[in-house]
Amino acid sequence: MKRIFAVLLVCTLSVTAFAQKVSQKYIPDKSKPVLLVFTADWCAPCEAMKQNVFTIDSVASALSCYNVLLVDVDTPTGSAYQERFCKKEVQIPYFVVLDRYGFVKNRKLGAMEPGQFISFLRNSGTLDESAASVGAVKYVKVPDRENFKKGWEFEGALGGALSSTTDTTARKAGFVLSGAARYRVSRFAAFRTGADIVLTPGAVKYIPSLTFAVPVDLELYLFDPGYVFAGTFWGYHSAPQVKGVGDLGLRFGAGYKIMDFDVRLTYNLGILNMNKGDIVNRVSANALTLTVGYCF
């Protein structure tokens, strides 16, 4: 049990670190660091920076070393990025420098003079002045909403599981490894299928020591990037009391997508009798799993 929670803790910390990154689809040049400019149409100091500071040759030359992303805090995406990067700071303009790997190197609140702004970039340790070039600053405007990608998405996941049966209150801890394919049909819905393998060392009686399952889920993104899902699965169990038995079941749960990562909590409820037709002592298996997956 302690080992499983240790693995889940490491996975959670890894997801937290990656959650600080900007989606790669907004970064045209992956070899350059990123400058996030948090702004809004009504912000006079923001417009003054863009018109009176960013247009100066020395500043424009420095900005050519960055992917400059404009983030409107009045949009759903901008609000999410502000919460992620600004440390609860709600005032703008706000500037955040990220290195090429997506980690925060420096932050600054408020409008600055040209010299102050260049010093801010230098102090971040990301300004490569040897690669600077004079020219118009190329801005990338982060869209108002995160655009879902219609079509197929693939995922690999690892996590922990608690398995039990209807004839016992005891739960046995184990590991789950899964691979899945998701087809996003709209902003609000997706279908997901794949294969799950649950390994439960030290399982007793009818608690499966090994489960192979093929699920089919319907995901509803009612609070995107969070979602709920329900579905069914076909499974094959191997338990101490049975060499092997097939199963059908129901499953439901919830998930949350953090950039390219997918955290899922799933409850699998078997509905077939594992006890070889013993109607009096009918036994079915169930499992609660928590996984962290990477989508590609």
C-alpha positions as CSV (number, residue, x, y, z in Angstrom):
1,M,0.0,0.0,0.0
2,K,2.7,2.5,0.9
3,R,4.6,1.7,-2.3
4,I,1.5,2.4,-4.4
5,F,0.9,5.8,-2.7
6,A,4.6,6.6,-3.1
7,V,4.3,5.9,-6.9
8,L,1.1,8.0,-7.1
9,L,2.8,10.9,-5.2
10,V,5.7,10.9,-7.7
11,C,3.2,10.9,-10.6
12,T,1.3,13.8,-9.0
13,L,4.4,15.9,-8.5
14,S,5.4,15.2,-12.1
15,V,2.0,16.3,-13.4
16,T,2.2,19.5,-11.2
17,A,5.6,20.3,-12.8
18,F,4.3,19.8,-16.3
19,A,1.2,21.8,-15.5
20,Q,3.4,24.9,-15.4
21,K,4.1,24.6,-19.1
22,V,2.4,26.4,-22.0
23,S,0.7,24.2,-24.7
24,Q,3.2,23.5,-27.4
25,K,0.7,24.4,-30.1
26,Y,1.1,28.1,-29.2
27,I,4.9,28.1,-29.6
28,P,6.1,28.5,-33.2
29,D,9.8,28.2,-32.4
30,K,10.6,25.4,-29.9
31,S,14.3,26.4,-29.7
32,K,13.4,29.8,-28.1
33,P,12.2,30.6,-24.6
34,V,8.7,32.1,-24.0
35,L,7.6,35.5,-22.8
36,L,4.0,35.6,-21.6
37,V,2.4,39.0,-21.7
38,F,-0.8,39.1,-19.6
39,T,-2.9,41.9,-21.0
40,A,-6.5,43.1,-21.8
41,D,-8.1,45.5,-24.2
42,W,-9.0,48.0,-21.4
43,C,-5.5,48.1,-19.9
44,A,-3.9,51.4,-20.9
45,P,-0.4,50.5,-19.5
46,C,-0.5,47.3,-21.5
47,E,-1.1,49.2,-24.7
48,A,1.6,51.7,-23.8
49,M,4.1,48.9,-23.4
50,K,3.2,47.4,-26.8
51,Q,3.2,50.7,-28.7
52,N,5.9,52.7,-26.9
53,V,8.3,50.2,-25.5
54,F,8.2,47.0,-27.7
55,T,8.6,49.1,-30.8
56,I,12.0,50.5,-29.8
57,D,14.8,48.8,-31.7
58,S,16.7,47.6,-28.7
59,V,13.6,46.1,-27.1
60,A,12.4,44.6,-30.4
61,S,15.8,43.1,-30.9
62,A,15.7,41.4,-27.4
63,L,12.1,40.2,-28.0
64,S,13.2,38.5,-31.2
65,C,14.9,35.9,-29.0
66,Y,11.5,34.9,-27.6
67,N,8.2,33.4,-28.5
68,V,6.0,36.4,-27.4
69,L,2.6,35.2,-26.3
70,L,-0.2,37.7,-25.6
71,V,-2.6,36.3,-23.0
72,D,-6.0,38.2,-22.6
73,V,-7.0,37.7,-19.0
74,D,-10.6,38.3,-19.8
75,T,-10.9,35.1,-21.8
76,P,-11.4,31.6,-20.4
77,T,-8.0,30.5,-21.6
78,G,-6.3,33.7,-20.3
79,S,-7.9,33.3,-16.9
80,A,-6.7,29.8,-16.6
81,Y,-3.1,30.8,-17.6
82,Q,-3.2,33.7,-15.2
83,E,-4.1,31.4,-12.4
84,R,-1.4,29.0,-13.4
85,F,1.5,31.4,-13.8
86,C,0.8,34.6,-11.9
87,K,0.8,33.5,-8.3
88,K,-2.6,34.9,-7.6
89,E,-1.5,38.3,-9.0
90,V,-4.6,39.8,-10.7
91,Q,-3.0,43.1,-11.8
92,I,-1.7,43.7,-15.4
93,P,0.4,44.1,-17.3
94,Y,2.2,41.0,-15.9
95,F,5.2,39.4,-17.6
96,V,6.4,35.8,-17.1
97,V,9.6,34.4,-18.7
98,L,9.8,30.6,-19.3
99,D,12.8,28.7,-20.5
100,R,12.7,26.3,-23.5
101,Y,11.5,23.5,-21.2
102,G,8.5,25.5,-20.0
103,F,9.7,26.4,-16.4
104,V,9.3,29.8,-15.0
105,K,12.6,31.9,-14.8
106,N,11.3,35.3,-13.9
107,R,8.2,37.4,-13.2
108,K,7.4,41.1,-13.2
109,L,4.3,43.2,-12.6
110,G,3.7,46.6,-14.2
111,A,4.8,48.7,-17.1
112,M,8.5,49.3,-17.5
113,E,10.9,51.7,-19.3
114,P,12.9,50.1,-22.2
115,G,16.0,49.7,-20.1
116,Q,14.1,48.2,-17.2
117,F,12.4,45.7,-19.5
118,I,15.7,44.6,-21.1
119,S,17.2,44.2,-17.6
120,F,14.2,42.1,-16.6
121,L,14.8,39.7,-19.6
122,R,18.6,39.6,-18.8
123,N,17.9,38.7,-15.2
124,S,15.8,35.7,-16.3
125,G,18.9,34.1,-17.7
126,T,17.1,33.3,-21.0
127,L,18.2,36.3,-23.2
128,D,20.7,35.2,-25.9
129,E,21.7,38.6,-27.2
130,S,24.1,37.0,-29.7
131,A,21.0,35.6,-31.5
132,A,19.0,38.9,-31.4
133,S,17.9,40.5,-34.6
134,V,16.3,43.9,-35.4
135,G,12.7,43.7,-36.8
136,A,9.1,43.8,-36.0
137,V,8.0,41.8,-33.0
138,K,6.0,38.7,-33.9
139,Y,3.2,38.2,-31.4
140,V,1.3,35.0,-30.9
141,K,-2.2,35.6,-29.5
142,V,-3.3,32.8,-27.2
143,P,-6.9,31.9,-28.3
144,D,-9.9,32.8,-26.2
145,R,-10.7,29.1,-25.6
146,E,-8.5,26.0,-25.7
147,N,-9.4,24.4,-29.0
148,F,-10.2,20.7,-28.7
149,K,-8.6,18.5,-31.3
150,K,-11.2,16.6,-33.2
151,G,-10.1,13.1,-34.0
152,W,-7.9,10.4,-32.4
153,E,-5.7,10.9,-29.4
154,F,-3.7,8.1,-27.8
155,E,-2.8,7.7,-24.1
156,G,-0.5,5.5,-21.9
157,A,-1.2,5.5,-18.2
158,L,0.1,4.1,-14.9
159,G,-1.5,4.1,-11.5
160,G,-2.7,2.2,-8.4
161,A,-5.7,0.0,-7.8
162,L,-7.8,-1.3,-4.9
163,S,-9.5,-4.6,-5.8
164,S,-12.2,-6.5,-3.9
165,T,-15.2,-8.7,-4.3
166,T,-18.8,-8.7,-3.1
167,D,-18.1,-11.4,-0.6
168,T,-15.5,-9.5,1.4
169,T,-14.9,-6.0,2.8
170,A,-11.1,-6.3,2.4
171,R,-9.4,-4.5,-0.4
172,K,-6.1,-5.5,-1.9
173,A,-3.7,-2.9,-3.4
174,G,-2.2,-3.3,-6.8
175,F,-1.0,-1.6,-9.9
176,V,-2.7,-0.7,-13.2
177,L,-1.2,-0.2,-16.6
178,S,-3.3,1.0,-19.5
179,G,-3.2,2.1,-23.1
180,A,-6.1,3.8,-24.7
181,A,-7.4,5.5,-27.8
182,R,-9.8,8.5,-27.5
183,Y,-11.9,9.9,-30.4
184,R,-13.0,13.4,-29.6
185,V,-16.2,14.1,-31.5
186,S,-17.0,17.6,-30.2
187,R,-16.0,20.0,-27.5
188,F,-18.3,18.2,-25.1
189,A,-18.0,14.5,-25.9
190,A,-15.5,11.7,-26.7
191,F,-15.4,8.0,-26.9
192,R,-12.5,6.0,-25.4
193,T,-11.4,2.4,-25.6
194,G,-8.2,0.5,-25.0
195,A,-6.8,-2.1,-22.6
196,D,-6.2,-2.2,-18.9
197,I,-4.0,-4.6,-16.9
198,V,-4.4,-4.7,-13.1
199,L,-1.9,-6.7,-11.1
200,T,-2.7,-7.3,-7.4
201,P,0.1,-9.1,-5.5
202,G,-1.1,-11.1,-2.5
203,A,-4.7,-11.3,-3.6
204,V,-6.9,-13.9,-1.8
205,K,-10.0,-15.9,-2.6
206,Y,-11.9,-14.4,-5.6
207,I,-10.0,-11.1,-5.5
208,P,-8.3,-11.1,-9.0
209,S,-4.5,-11.2,-8.8
210,L,-4.5,-10.4,-12.5
211,T,-7.2,-8.7,-14.6
212,F,-7.2,-7.9,-18.3
213,A,-10.0,-5.5,-19.4
214,V,-11.2,-3.9,-22.6
215,P,-13.3,-0.8,-21.7
216,V,-15.6,1.4,-23.9
217,D,-16.3,4.7,-22.3
218,L,-18.4,7.8,-23.2
219,E,-16.7,10.9,-21.8
220,L,-18.7,14.2,-21.3
221,Y,-16.6,17.4,-20.9
222,L,-19.2,19.3,-18.9
223,F,-16.5,21.3,-17.1
224,D,-13.7,21.1,-19.6
225,P,-10.8,20.3,-19.0
226,G,-12.6,18.2,-16.3
227,Y,-15.0,15.4,-17.4
228,V,-17.1,12.5,-16.2
229,F,-17.5,9.2,-18.0
230,A,-19.5,6.0,-18.0
231,G,-19.1,2.8,-19.9
232,T,-18.8,-0.9,-20.0
233,F,-15.9,-3.4,-20.1
234,W,-15.2,-7.0,-21.0
235,G,-12.7,-8.5,-18.6
236,Y,-10.7,-11.7,-17.8
237,H,-9.7,-12.5,-14.2
238,S,-7.2,-14.8,-12.7
239,A,-7.8,-15.3,-8.9
240,P,-6.5,-17.8,-6.3
241,Q,-9.8,-19.6,-6.3
242,V,-10.3,-19.8,-10.1
243,K,-7.7,-20.3,-12.8
244,G,-9.5,-17.9,-15.0
245,V,-12.9,-16.5,-15.6
246,G,-14.5,-14.0,-18.0
247,D,-16.5,-11.0,-16.9
248,L,-18.6,-8.2,-18.1
249,G,-19.0,-5.0,-16.1
250,L,-19.9,-1.4,-15.8
251,R,-17.6,1.5,-15.1
252,F,-17.8,5.1,-14.3
253,G,-15.6,7.9,-12.9
254,A,-14.2,11.3,-13.5
255,G,-11.0,12.8,-15.0
256,Y,-9.1,16.0,-15.4
257,K,-6.7,16.9,-18.3
258,I,-3.7,19.0,-17.4
259,M,-2.0,20.0,-20.6
260,D,-0.9,16.6,-22.1
261,F,-1.6,14.7,-18.9
262,D,-4.8,12.9,-18.0
263,V,-5.7,12.1,-14.3
264,R,-8.5,9.5,-14.0
265,L,-10.4,8.0,-11.1
266,T,-12.4,4.9,-12.2
267,Y,-14.7,2.4,-10.5
268,N,-15.0,-0.9,-12.3
269,L,-18.0,-3.1,-11.2
270,G,-18.1,-6.7,-12.5
271,I,-21.6,-8.1,-13.0
272,L,-20.9,-11.8,-13.8
273,N,-20.6,-14.5,-11.2
274,M,-16.9,-15.5,-10.7
275,N,-17.8,-18.5,-8.6
276,K,-18.3,-21.0,-11.4
277,G,-22.1,-20.9,-11.3
278,D,-22.5,-21.1,-7.5
279,I,-25.7,-19.1,-7.3
280,V,-26.0,-19.3,-3.4
281,N,-22.5,-17.9,-2.9
282,R,-22.5,-15.5,-5.9
283,V,-19.2,-13.4,-6.2
284,S,-18.4,-10.5,-8.4
285,A,-15.2,-8.5,-8.6
286,N,-14.7,-4.7,-8.5
287,A,-11.8,-2.3,-8.6
288,L,-11.1,1.4,-7.8
289,T,-8.2,2.8,-9.9
290,L,-6.3,6.1,-10.0
291,T,-4.1,6.6,-13.0
292,V,-2.0,9.3,-14.5
293,G,-1.7,9.2,-18.3
294,Y,0.2,11.0,-21.0
295,C,-1.7,11.9,-24.2
296,F,0.1,12.0,-27.6
